[in-house]
């Protein structure tokens, strides 16, 4: 696979065929494509855990990164880190094979387009209505709710900063 280019966040490598073609001869079978998505604002160990666990469930990991507009529409506030920078971070992780723009949460059109067979999401979404996850279940895709990483979240990081910052004697954000 070609080296990842962090400087170009406007064009997304949306042709999964290239990934599949390069995978199959080396492994002798079609790859299992896993899809996960998120905001990935203030990237932290919980985000990394979800991405690594997602990758472990298949061969190719496709990650949808929510646009600033999408985040503002459902979180009722804009992300701290702008979309292009969040994409650059995710694109450059070893466990990520493909990054796509997410304008609809767990968009079924993306799941079809990329030949996804496994969809993952953090288990903090388990009790929330997410039409894309419902669609995935109804269409036979394996859906996996990954455990939330205890003690860390973008919200907690924001609260820590707002309250005066990192406090070494209190264990930081945890």
C-alpha positions in Angstrom: 0.0 0.0 0.0 1.2 3.5 -0.8 2.5 5.7 2.0 -0.1 7.8 3.6 0.0 11.5 2.7 -1.1 13.7 5.6 -0.9 16.9 3.7 -3.9 16.2 1.4 -7.2 16.0 3.3 -9.4 17.3 0.5 -9.3 14.2 -1.6 -10.1 10.9 0.0 -8.9 7.5 -1.4 -12.4 6.3 -1.9 -11.5 3.4 -4.2 -11.5 0.4 -2.0 -10.9 -1.8 -5.0 -7.3 -0.9 -4.9 -7.1 -2.0 -1.3 -8.9 -5.3 -2.0 -6.7 -6.0 -5.1 -3.5 -5.5 -3.1 -4.8 -7.6 -0.2 -6.1 -10.7 -2.0 -2.9 -11.9 -3.7 -1.0 -11.6 -0.5 -3.6 -13.4 1.7 -5.5 -15.7 -0.7 -9.0 -14.5 0.2 -11.2 -11.5 0.0 -10.7 -9.2 3.0 -13.2 -8.6 5.8 -13.9 -4.9 5.7 -14.7 -3.2 9.0 -16.3 0.2 9.3 -16.2 2.5 12.3 -16.8 6.2 12.6 -16.6 9.1 15.0 -15.8 12.7 15.6 -12.3 12.0 17.0 -12.0 15.5 18.5 -9.2 15.9 21.0 -7.8 12.4 20.0 -7.2 10.2 23.0 -6.5 6.6 24.1 -10.2 5.8 24.0 -10.3 6.7 20.3 -7.2 4.6 19.6 -8.6 1.6 21.5 -11.8 1.7 19.3 -9.8 1.9 16.1 -7.4 -0.9 17.1 -10.1 -3.2 18.3 -12.1 -2.5 15.1 -9.1 -3.3 12.9 -8.6 -6.6 14.9 -12.1 -7.7 13.7 -11.2 -7.7 10.0 -8.6 -7.0 7.4 -9.3 -3.5 6.1 -10.5 -0.7 8.4 -12.5 2.1 6.9 -13.0 5.0 9.2 -15.7 7.7 8.7 -14.8 11.0 10.2 -17.7 13.3 10.9 -17.7 16.7 9.3 -17.7 19.8 11.5 -21.3 20.5 10.3 -22.4 17.0 11.2 -20.9 17.2 14.7 -22.5 20.6 15.3 -25.9 19.2 14.3 -26.0 16.4 16.8 -23.7 17.5 19.6 -25.1 21.1 19.4 -21.5 22.4 19.5 -18.6 22.5 17.1 -15.6 20.3 17.6 -12.4 21.9 18.9 -10.2 20.4 16.2 -11.2 21.3 12.7 -12.3 18.5 10.3 -9.2 18.5 8.1 -6.9 18.1 11.0 -9.0 15.3 12.5 -8.8 13.5 9.2 -5.0 14.0 9.0 -4.6 12.4 12.4 -6.8 9.4 11.6 -5.2 8.9 8.1 -1.8 8.5 9.7 -2.6 5.8 12.2 -1.2 2.3 11.3 -4.4 0.5 12.0 -6.4 2.7 9.5 -6.6 1.8 5.9 -9.1 4.2 4.5 -10.7 7.5 5.8 -14.0 8.7 4.4 -16.1 11.8 5.0 -19.1 11.1 7.2 -22.0 13.4 6.7 -24.6 11.0 8.0 -23.9 8.9 11.1 -23.1 5.3 10.0 -24.4 6.0 6.6 -25.8 2.8 4.9 -24.6 4.1 1.5 -21.0 4.1 2.8 -21.4 0.6 4.2 -22.6 -0.7 0.8 -20.1 1.4 -1.2 -17.1 -0.1 0.7 -18.4 -3.7 1.0 -18.5 -3.6 4.8 -19.3 -6.8 6.6 -18.5 -5.6 10.2 -19.6 -2.3 11.8 -18.2 -1.2 15.1 -19.1 1.7 17.5 -18.4 2.5 21.1 -20.8 1.0 23.5 -21.8 4.4 24.8 -24.0 4.4 21.6 -25.7 1.1 22.6 -28.8 2.8 24.1 -29.0 5.6 21.5 -31.0 5.3 18.3 -28.7 5.2 15.3 -30.6 4.3 12.1 -27.3 3.2 10.3 -26.6 0.6 13.0 -30.2 -0.6 12.8 -29.9 -0.8 9.0 -26.6 -2.8 9.4 -28.3 -5.3 11.7 -31.3 -5.7 9.4 -29.0 -6.4 6.4 -26.9 -9.1 8.1 -23.8 -7.1 8.9 -22.0 -8.0 12.1 -22.4 -5.1 14.5 -20.1 -4.8 17.5 -20.3 -2.4 20.4 -16.8 -1.9 21.7 -16.2 -1.2 25.4 -15.9 2.4 26.4 -12.4 3.3 27.7 -13.0 4.1 31.4 -11.9 7.5 32.7 -11.2 9.3 29.4 -13.3 11.2 26.9 -13.1 14.4 24.9 -15.7 15.8 27.3 -13.5 15.1 30.3 -10.5 16.6 28.6 -12.4 19.8 27.9 -13.6 19.9 31.5 -10.1 19.4 32.8 -8.9 22.3 30.6 -11.8 24.5 31.7 -11.1 23.8 35.4 -7.5 24.9 35.3 -5.8 22.2 33.4 -3.9 19.0 34.0 -3.3 18.2 37.7 -0.5 15.7 38.1 -1.3 14.9 41.7 -4.9 14.0 40.7 -3.9 11.7 37.9 -4.6 14.0 35.0 -7.8 13.4 33.1 -8.5 9.9 34.6 
